[in-house]
Amino acid sequence: MGRLIIVSNRLSFSLAKDGDELVFSPSAGGLATALTSYIERKRATDPGFECLWVGWPGASVDESEQEDVRRRMGAERQAYPVFLTDQEIEAFYHGFSNSTLWPLFHYFPSYTQYDEEQFSAYRRANEAFAEAVLQVTRPGDVVWVHDYQLLLVPNLLRARAPNLSIGFFLHIPFPSFEVFRLLPTRWRKEILEGMLGADLVGFHTHDYTQYFLRSVFRTLGYEHHLGQIAIAEEVRSAETFPIGIDYDRFMEAAKSEEVAAIRARFEAELHGRDVIFSVDRLDYSKGIGQRLRGYEAFLEAHPERRGQVVFILVVVPSRTAVERYQLMKQELDELVGRINGAYGAVDWVPILYQYRTLEFTELVALYNLAPVALITPLRDGMNLVAKEYLASKPDGRGTLILSEMAGAARELGEALQVNPNHKSEIADALEQALCQSPDEQVRLVRLMQERLRRYDASRWATNFLETLGRVKERQGKLATRHLVGDVRRAAVRRFRSAHRKLILLDYDGTLVPFAPAPHLAVPDRNLLDTVCALAAHPESLPYLISGRDRQMLDSWFRDVPIGVIAEHGAWMRTAGGDWGLIKPLAFEWKDQLRPLLQFYVDRVPGSLLEEKEYSLAWHYRRADPELGASAAKELTDDMVNYTANFDVQVLEGKKVVELRNSGINKGIAALHCVALHAPDLIVAAGDDQTDEDLFRTLPEQSLTIRVGTIHSHAAYHVTDHREMRAFLRELTESSDLVHS
Ligand code: GDG
């Protein structure tokens, strides 16, 4: 592999001025630590591994000094700077990133600003990052972009370097569509398109991935199949990769003498009191106020615990330039003062509050000594503090109280999980934690530790990058060849030299163009002649394989010697034979779901309900395009939920949403035909998702043709139905070209 180019807003270090000297100091934070531990391990085990980190150095640099900084960063830190002015940082970072995206994605819509100027600044800053990446990338490099400050970067890169391997990871939650849609439509589209410029988009939890896929569908109309999104000419992927920590680093530090000494120093001040510990950046998403009220409720409900416990509350200064954060600091100071004033005594302060950054060893010492960690964010992408607490317990003793709103809650099921908004739940959990037996503590902590040890930060990065490699490979496989020139002549030759030929042809979009209503797509003379010629060709067995009902197909092709598969593979008849069901099917579900579809017919003028024996289809070809498209997305979304308990699947086709029994599809029907006729060559053609089932199922050496798009499981593509018909005619015509 080429080099790994990491792109994030902040680098793994910050630049600061020490007098006239520029100095580098390490910057904390989950992203930087996780990636640094991956890079270090990789460098130690793979001598060929090369990595370059592109990002903002954390301070504005005078133009006169930029060249020098760039050179030093390259030589000393394998990093490449993106220089931003103070004004740019204000509008891009404090502005759109932290006053729009951060609050909204953490479910604080009332704190969200909608400022067009800031969005423009965000776009410009993203362009600057993309430009910097393009300056340093070489062919074969892999680019991995991180987090909410750089959502537009993947697509900006894609536009300029179409073949680049690009990954994107979001470290904060992706909100549900109801919240995401609060962004103006244009921003929403640009953001999703921005992210989809990446070949692989990663999230911490399955929910975030699903919310993203749903927002993509509802906003841009791209469907997905198990997280794979087919957009015009490409397939992108969205998957879940929960971030881990550098487990060994915490475990080793916790066992070190240095940490033991700090711990002893702290303990001497605590007089044997039970410590409840928390550490967060000062942020409204962390629920610090609610947590303190929960602690207050605990002291109120358990007077016997007063004087016996102490809450060490560490709050790390953050985003101090944003007004909302300054306000929060005041509120927090007041709340701590009030609780300490109300419950404290001459020899006991209930909350030991520190507003500062801790040294790493101090942090581990506190994790290690605290019998209880109270980690209760209102929302958190993952939350590494919860994981670090567990990794700092060599003896397995301790209890983690964790908010169910943190991404980490998905992996840490053995923790005491609480709703962070509910103070009595926090109070009860505190009491429960203090009563938990040592054996039970060890049992639960060991289970979680084992998971954290195996799935650590390095493993997280490795998984992501390996998946990105696979996505790229799969894209290569899905690129089809245009059925023209030599490729086409070779295909015709294969057809002519085969003995028994099965030909499976989709109808709408493949042999005829789409008509305003289903019954209007009547086959013309030219098509009927083409099909008859195929049927007359020696040892050729043409079949229509369509989602349409059998009556309509019969009425059009009654006099043509051709087999027909109807309703996506529910029914089948051979040429001149009788109809039979491919497998027994139920249809009672239709009565229950029909009224829901009817509701959409009433709501969207011009749309109509088509009823077939084993399926229901809502067509909106004649409806207002925008209303139709947005209602179709809503309907599909609704139906996926409604049909969870039925044996029914929901399919979005071209201007149609269709419900049909699961377990039938064109692929399964095709296998029946193959078993029946034992052909030595299969030709199959189709134009939409339902035909992909067919292409996926047929043997690899089949001659499969997708109409209209180049990314498909088919081997070849043609542009439209005309090109398709011309190819079919060529199969049966005698032409010297073919034999040449
Ligand atoms: C984003 C997402 C997601 C904190 N105080 C001190 C200190 N820290 C370190 C901790 C931990 C990290 O900072 C904070 O962890 P978070 O999980 O909150 O990570 P962030 O980078 O802030 O946030 C978050 C994360 O990305 C990773 O994807 O989990 O949900 O918001 O590592 O140890 N370290 C030291 N002193 C401190 O005072 N030394």
Residues whose N, C-alpha, C, O or C-beta is under 5 A from the ligand:
A	BS01	GDG	A28 G29 G30 L31 H171 I172 I243 V316 R356 T357 L358 E359 F360 L363 D380 G381 M382 N383 L384 V385
